[in-house]
Amino acid sequence: MNFENKVVIVTGAAGGIGKEVVRKLANGQAKVVLVDLNEDAIKAVQAELGLTEENSLAVKADVSNEESVKNYVTQTISKFGRIDGFVNNAGVEGPAKTIEEITEEDFNFVYGINVKGVLFGLKYVLPIMKEQKSGSIVNTSSVAGLIGSPSMVLYNSSKHAVMGINKVAALEAAAFNVRVNAVNPGVINTQMMRNIESKVAPGAAEAAQAAYNDAVPMKRYGEPEEVANVIAFLLSDEASYVSSSSYTVDGALYNV
Ligand SMILES: NC(=O)c1ccc[n+]([C@@H]2O[C@H](COP(=O)([O-])OP(=O)(O)OC[C@H]3O[C@@H](n4cnc5c(N)ncnc54)[C@H](O)[C@@H]3O)[C@@H](O)[C@H]2O)c1
């Protein structure tokens, strides 16, 4: 896929899915801005993928903090002068707790990253794309943004919120030739699923993994690259008439 002369921001760039999106973009000659809370890890991704000062920028940011969000957008404009793509992807799974066990701190943590982080990312990226009269945004929701899962109320409901934000952003941006779409990954082989397996089944993470595997009609976890492929398509000009949509990448899980 060709992303030559395009500047794309990826949040959660050090994570499983983010890193594969960065790889795909870099292979397509994009200039990539890698945003993550974990600075060492984004630097390691830059090094592993052979990214240079000319074609990439690493910005440490906490997406739950508005100033931090504003800063990664400002730094992108200072260095590259435009934003063609935005992968609004950083997220956390939060605790595995029933509704009655949830604390205010749990709520603020998960909603701060998964909802506020996504919304404020849009708040600062959209005006630039609207001014350019071009751009493509992909928000990472989840199959958890379409269904309920016991003991994961904060994660599920925060990902439902991403779906609502996605629809509003798409409508506000459409007249400016800016497209906004979401992806809904199922169970994907990244650190996040390792965390979820050990949280939902303490001491029996392997059994939890086997149960998730079995629940997927394709009988396997997805690989982060398989999600990155769909995100890259949505970012690309090949998807020029696609907006306000959401794509499951889940081995048919949502159909169950
Ligand atoms: N792995 C799955 O099965 C799965 C399924 C559906 C949706 N998703 C979603 O995909 C996205 C990426 O997840 P992943 O599987 O790559 O997980 P991951 O845990 O591998 O990566 C998440 C990344 O987000 C970063 N991050 C966390 N808090 C942050 C913050 N406050 N500010 C900036 N960065 C922060 C982490 O440092 C990490 O690099 C998330 O939004 C997740 O909810 C994942």
PDBQT file of the ligand as one rigid body, heavy atoms in Angstrom, charges set to zero:
ROOT
HETATM    1  N1  LIG A 301      -5.638  -7.411  21.761  1.00  0.00    +0.000 N 
HETATM    2  C1  LIG A 301      -6.936  -7.561  21.584  1.00  0.00    +0.000 C 
HETATM    3  O1  LIG A 301      -7.441  -8.684  21.656  1.00  0.00    +0.000 OA
HETATM    4  C2  LIG A 301      -7.804  -6.375  21.290  1.00  0.00    +0.000 A 
HETATM    5  C3  LIG A 301      -9.141  -6.637  20.933  1.00  0.00    +0.000 A 
HETATM    6  C4  LIG A 301      -9.981  -5.584  20.651  1.00  0.00    +0.000 A 
HETATM    7  C5  LIG A 301      -9.513  -4.286  20.723  1.00  0.00    +0.000 A 
HETATM    8  N2  LIG A 301      -8.213  -4.053  21.085  1.00  0.00    +0.000 N 
HETATM    9  C6  LIG A 301      -7.800  -2.662  21.171  1.00  0.00    +0.000 C 
HETATM   10  O2  LIG A 301      -6.685  -2.442  20.352  1.00  0.00    +0.000 OA
HETATM   11  C7  LIG A 301      -5.910  -1.350  20.862  1.00  0.00    +0.000 C 
HETATM   12  C8  LIG A 301      -4.460  -1.766  20.936  1.00  0.00    +0.000 C 
HETATM   13  O3  LIG A 301      -4.367  -2.848  21.838  1.00  0.00    +0.000 OA
HETATM   14  P1  LIG A 301      -3.205  -3.961  21.787  1.00  0.00    +0.000 P 
HETATM   15  O4  LIG A 301      -3.865  -5.269  21.703  1.00  0.00    +0.000 OA
HETATM   16  O5  LIG A 301      -2.181  -3.578  20.807  1.00  0.00    +0.000 OA
HETATM   17  O6  LIG A 301      -2.683  -3.815  23.291  1.00  0.00    +0.000 OA
HETATM   18  P2  LIG A 301      -1.224  -3.594  23.888  1.00  0.00    +0.000 P 
HETATM   19  O7  LIG A 301      -1.418  -3.697  25.356  1.00  0.00    +0.000 OA
HETATM   20  O8  LIG A 301      -0.260  -4.479  23.198  1.00  0.00    +0.000 OA
HETATM   21  O9  LIG A 301      -0.905  -2.083  23.470  1.00  0.00    +0.000 OA
HETATM   22  C9  LIG A 301      -1.516  -0.970  24.058  1.00  0.00    +0.000 C 
HETATM   23  C10 LIG A 301      -0.527   0.178  24.001  1.00  0.00    +0.000 C 
HETATM   24  O10 LIG A 301      -1.176   1.352  24.527  1.00  0.00    +0.000 OA
HETATM   25  C11 LIG A 301      -0.238   2.043  25.330  1.00  0.00    +0.000 C 
HETATM   26  N3  LIG A 301      -0.915   2.868  26.333  1.00  0.00    +0.000 N 
HETATM   27  C12 LIG A 301      -1.568   2.457  27.446  1.00  0.00    +0.000 A 
HETATM   28  N4  LIG A 301      -1.994   3.503  28.151  1.00  0.00    +0.000 NA
HETATM   29  C13 LIG A 301      -1.616   4.614  27.476  1.00  0.00    +0.000 A 
HETATM   30  C14 LIG A 301      -1.754   6.007  27.703  1.00  0.00    +0.000 A 
HETATM   31  N5  LIG A 301      -2.378   6.470  28.798  1.00  0.00    +0.000 N 
HETATM   32  N6  LIG A 301      -1.231   6.880  26.813  1.00  0.00    +0.000 NA
HETATM   33  C15 LIG A 301      -0.576   6.427  25.702  1.00  0.00    +0.000 A 
HETATM   34  N7  LIG A 301      -0.407   5.109  25.438  1.00  0.00    +0.000 NA
HETATM   35  C16 LIG A 301      -0.917   4.216  26.317  1.00  0.00    +0.000 A 
HETATM   36  C17 LIG A 301       0.590   0.940  25.981  1.00  0.00    +0.000 C 
HETATM   37  O11 LIG A 301       1.841   1.430  26.463  1.00  0.00    +0.000 OA
HETATM   38  C18 LIG A 301       0.709  -0.072  24.849  1.00  0.00    +0.000 C 
HETATM   39  O12 LIG A 301       1.894   0.160  24.087  1.00  0.00    +0.000 OA
HETATM   40  C19 LIG A 301      -6.534  -0.996  22.214  1.00  0.00    +0.000 C 
HETATM   41  O13 LIG A 301      -7.394   0.108  22.075  1.00  0.00    +0.000 OA
HETATM   42  C20 LIG A 301      -7.348  -2.237  22.547  1.00  0.00    +0.000 C 
HETATM   43  O14 LIG A 301      -8.414  -1.957  23.404  1.00  0.00    +0.000 OA
HETATM   44  C21 LIG A 301      -7.347  -5.076  21.361  1.00  0.00    +0.000 A 
ENDROOT
TORSDOF 0
